[in-house]
């Protein structure tokens, strides 16, 4: 699949993969991956009346590294705001972010709330890194420099997927990790290490919010997802059985069903006048 669009934003060039027409639904990948993690969704018919787009964040996939020593979540969110401005007919977006993509999506919600139609937070968390997590990221930076991307893929895979994940899912993840520039890997780690605690943002979100988590997610466990959903007024929580941290890849049919049902319910709700009786 080749980029349908390339877009110059804030000193970077982003590759975008799109299908369908209508209001924009934007998919944001995790670390250290790219748009290919969303291929199951992109290959299916797009949601009715939606333009589905998956982005390669700067330095990932077909988007070249732009020279940044740090990929802050705020800078990545500002890149997405330019994507929304370019691709969305009404300047608004249904935003779906997994893991690091969820961190970026929350930064987007904080910095560009007027552009947000709805938000889906998938296998992610709102809190910042604690001391142990920051030390782990620093070790990952040093070990990746010393041992390379193959080492990183082997270290990450057992944590990304459930123990019985299909070999093809593991192979796809390994290919993505090993094709991401080391410069981007280090910039991602530095950016995630610096991100602030956005849990105080959750109760202020006024758009519809969906929280999805794999039943066996070891990196952002279901209990964290439940707490995040409970903090957002009216949020919907979906726990996908059998999946780990990469729920959209491990349980693509169930993830698609949950996402489409949520979009349909939100579309119906938006069509009901606020003065209508309950």
MOPEKA-V838762 format. One record per residue. N is the residue number from 0. OMEGA is omega as a letter, one per 40 degrees, with the letter a starting at -180 (* if undefined). Layout:
n->{N:N}
omega->{OMEGA:OMEGA}
This chain:
n->{0:1:2:3:4:5:6:7:8:9:10:11:12:13:14:15:16:17:18:19:20:21:22:23:24:25:26:27:28:29:30:31:32:33:34:35:36:37:38:39:40:41:42:43:44:45:46:47:48:49:50:51:52:53:54:55:56:57:58:59:60:61:62:63:64:65:66:67:68:69:70:71:72:73:74:75:76:77:78:79:80:81:82:83:84:85:86:87:88:89:90:91:92:93:94:95:96:97:98:99:100:101:102:103:104:105:106:107:108:109:110:111:112:113:114:115:116:117:118:119:120:121:122:123:124:125:126:127:128:129:130:131:132:133:134:135:136:137:138:139:140:141:142:143:144:145:146:147:148:149:150:151:152:153:154:155:156:157:158:159:160:161:162:163:164:165:166:167:168:169:170:171:172:173:174:175:176:177:178:179:180:181:182:183:184:185:186:187:188:189:190:191:192:193:194:195:196:197:198:199:200:201:202:203:204:205:206:207:208:209:210:211:212:213:214:215:216:217:218:219:220:221:222:223:224:225:226:227:228:229:230:231:232:233:234:235:236:237:238:239:240:241:242:243:244:245:246:247:248:249:250:251:252:253:254:255:256:257:258:259:260:261:262:263:264:265:266:267:268:269:270:271:272:273:274:275:276:277}
omega->{a:a:i:a:i:a:i:a:i:i:i:i:a:i:a:a:a:i:i:a:i:i:a:i:a:a:a:a:i:i:e:a:i:a:a:i:a:a:i:i:a:a:i:i:a:i:a:i:i:i:a:a:i:a:i:i:a:i:a:i:a:i:a:i:a:i:a:i:a:i:i:i:a:i:i:i:i:i:a:i:i:i:a:i:a:a:a:a:a:i:a:a:i:a:a:a:i:i:i:i:i:i:i:a:i:i:i:a:i:a:a:a:a:i:a:i:i:a:i:a:a:i:a:i:i:a:i:i:i:a:a:i:i:i:i:i:i:i:i:i:a:a:i:i:a:a:i:a:i:i:a:i:a:i:a:a:a:a:a:a:i:a:a:i:a:i:a:i:i:a:i:i:i:i:a:a:a:i:i:a:i:i:a:i:i:i:i:a:i:i:i:i:a:a:a:i:a:i:i:i:a:a:a:a:a:i:i:a:i:i:a:i:i:a:a:i:a:a:i:a:a:i:i:i:i:i:i:i:a:a:a:i:i:a:i:i:i:i:a:a:i:a:i:a:a:a:a:i:a:i:a:a:i:i:i:i:i:a:a:i:i:i:a:i:i:i:i:a:a:a:a:i:a:a:a:i:i:*}
